[in-house]
Amino acid sequence: MMRGEKVMQRSNHFRFAFILLLLVISGITSSICLLLYQYDNKYTAPGPASAYGSMEVEAETLNGQGVIWLVDGWEFYGDLLLTPADFRSNMPAPDCYLFAGQQGGFESVTGNPHGSASYRLTIKLPKQTQTYSLYLPELRSSCRLYVNGVERLALGEISPEHYKAETAEKIVPFEAAGEVELLLAVSDFSGAYGGLTYPPALGTPDSIHDMTTVRLNLRTALLTMTALFGVISLLIGIANPQNSLPGLYALYCLTFLGFTCYPVAKTLFPAFGGLYFVENLSFCAMILMIFILQRRLFTLETPVNTFGIAFGGLVCVVCIFYHLFLPQASLTMLLSYSRLISLYKSISTALLTGSTIWMLLRRSDETAHHAKFLLCGIVIFDCTLIMDRFLPLYEPIYSGWFLEISSLCMVLLIGAILLQEIYIHTAASLRLEETIRLTGQNLAMQKEQHQTMIEAIAGERTFRHDLRQHISVLHEFAERDDMDSLKQYFDQLEGRLPANYAGVFCENAAVDAILRHYKTNAESAGIEFSAAVQVAEGMPISDVDLCVIFGNCLENALEACKRQTDHKKYVMVSAGTSVGVFAITVENSFNGSLRRSGAGFFSSKQSRIGIGTASVQAIAKKYNGKATFKSDDNKFQALIVLHL
């Protein structure tokens, strides 16, 4: 009773510690999001204030910061495609002043998400002439850029009659001094977003170049790492087609690549217009893959998981049709799809969190261990989803969106779970191969022992059959008092005596066969072999496990003795039951040279950890015991304790 209470108390302590860990993870994740929002955000980056269409940039500010984000104070002219000439002839009045990203489309003007508009900002720069760079993010989905009345950039065709979409991130250099007018004329009749969605940036050419290069390199490194994970997992899946986990994880990595590849892909393939569709569909599919991996990893066939997979598949189908009909989409359709994606995020997070907690409470220790990993990732995802709602005005300068960061954590955590699963299955497979080898070896030993017994019995039977004849001859020599012939006949008879069959080591036939086999091998190699083994029939330890332990330990012991060039070579085996445990000790001499690792000993035959020792340790763990290996000078000892 006391033992049960201690186990329960220990379990409660571990549960409390894990809950505390989840709270710490939540706090760290929220803190990271807040730090990114404050220090890696275009909307909160330090810079001069702008209002009512104008901004003043001092030389000290520009030289100190290098990059200034043009967020606030843009003049907005709805449903108008203006040129610099329009402002020289008849100065139009703006509809309003807004910040970049304030409107997702042109619905505030026309009631339709698609349309045209112009944006204007006047910047007062230092009086001396110098070269500047304007970093222009994507303006969906066609635009004209004018700097001080001169057209500097043309993407696509902005005319509604001849509309042609073209988007790209561009760096536009120009020389200026004093007041600079930036004018953007934008049209969109095909995208989900339109107009000035992302803030442009003004700075020195070197600063703008460095900023964009660092962003691109960070994102490329992230994509390369994820692609490497996916390729390795795919190769493992091809090598082991019976296990679908590596292939599913490779597919999950592919969806993450699709979700996060937009900046790099747009740089490499600026003419490709389907990247937003790839990003959107990949995000929906990525959440679906988490449900599928959860089901496969934990054999979780619950209604909650089934609903998550079905709902995720439905959202993916809706996403495909949404993008097919996007050019003709109404405002209601766009808003409905946006609400569906928000609902999908919230429901999926709740389902994943609930089902993982259920696994944590109901499943075995090994499954619960994996569930803890997954739950940590889901908590991170939950936190970023909440922070994404609380901090909507966030656009990263160097890092990534909150959900991209949490998705990366999920990739790493699921990858860690998968690697552990692969390791467990591989180790189990190797142990099974070793068990099969030793079982086959044991059968051969028992067959050899059986043949030896048959030959011994047959020889004794023959000798007994001929014994009467021998006695008659001996009587005749004795009656004649022919001592020389009698001695000579005794000598001949002694050479024909049947071989004496060695005594039995223990009652267990399988273990007895192994001991006899290695005793014979030891004696033929000049190695002293002694055994004091008591293995009773009917022990609650399988013969296969006993054969693996004795076979591996004796095989290693004989190999170590054979490599020995000096000192006495010996192997001593002892085994027996005491106080509810079965203990096995195998001691042998060796040359004093061992290659150790944290996981055990390196095999003398191969350049990896020995499978035999790992198999012995696994069997000891199976019986709540322990296998220890220690060496002292020229003596090596293996001690295995199994609880009965």
Secondary structure, DSSP 4 states (H G I P E B T S, - for coil): -HHHHHHHHHHHHHHHHHHHHHHHHHHHHHHHHHHHHHHSBTTTS----EETTEEE--HHHHHHHSEEE--S-EEEEET----HHHHHHS-PPPSEEE-TTS-SSSHHHHSSS-EEEEEEEEEE--SS-EEEEEEE---BSEEEEEETTEEEEEESB--STT-B-----EEEEEEE-SEEEEEEEEEESSSSS-BS-S--EEE-HHHHHHHHHHHHHHHHHHHHHHHHHHHHHHHHHHH-TT--HHHHHHHHHHHHHHHH-HHHHHHH-TT---HHHHHHHHHHHHHHHHHHHHHHHHT---HHHHHHHHHHHHHHHHHHHHHHSGGG--HHHHHHHHHHHHHHHHHHHHHHHHHHHHHHHHS-HHHHHHHHHHHHHHHHHHHHHHHHHH--S--BSSS--HHHHHHHHHHHHHHHHHHHHHHHHHHHHHHHHHHHHHHHHHHHHHHHHHHHHHHHHHHHHHHHHHHHHHHHHHHHHHHTT-HHHHHHHHHHHHHTSPPPPPPPS-S-HHHHHHHHHHHHHHHHTT-EEEEEE---TT-SS-HHHHHHHHHHHHHHHHHHHHT--SS--EEEEEEEEETTEEEEEEEEE--S---EETTEEB-SSSSSB-HHHHHHHHHHHHTT-EEEEEEETTEEEEEEEEE-
